[in-house]
């Protein structure tokens, strides 16, 4: 099988043990076949109560422990995981499937291919319902132009060619930094391009009512769950239902 990076991946005919290094994919597999997961990162918080071995973080996975779990397949992502870790796992004889999601539409296709690689139905009910939900989303009017910080000290924001930017565009919110050459550039607040909205997610930096909005005095800000803005999986359904209302105001 060929993953999103065009890599050939030799997947067993029957996949029984999966380790996920991506929170979104962990939730997707768990929602489709709960017993398939045997390992996940410390950041894999959904579904609640997931009882599997933990293999540290997305950027510093415990490769030895992953190999010891004897997975039939490890799930990774081009953006969230480091290439050297993928290469070490592959060199150890572990099949690693790497996703690469840059657009909302691309997320659906990537999820279908990933689930098929896991020997699962590529279009489970939750994914079909998420597609239907997004087909029914209408952009906010008038369209808005937003800056989307993801970190402070230093300030960083969503730039070009990201899933988050694509999702916001579908919702009627254009990313003011979409033309930046970097995907997640450092920014100076006094040099931001014109915008009429600031979208503050609660991850990876935990922006909150008293931590973030004060830096953008005079510009409307909206706090949103980061999972709905950056995850692709079962959260897509909730994102389609919740985000339009949040982004329509203030």
Secondary structure, 3 states (H helix, E strand, C coil): CECCCCCECCCCCCCCCEEECCHHHHHHHHHHCHHHEEEECCCCCCCCCCCCEECCCCCCCCHHHHHHCCCCEEEEECCCCCHHHHHHHHHCCCCEEEECCCCHHHHHHHHHHHHHHCCCCCCCHHHHHHHHHHHCCCCCCCCEEEECEEECCCCEECCCCCHHHHHHHHCCEEECCCCCCCCCCECCHHHCCCCCEEEEECCCCCCECCEEHHHHCCCCEEEECHHHHHCCCCHHHHHHHHHHHHHCCC
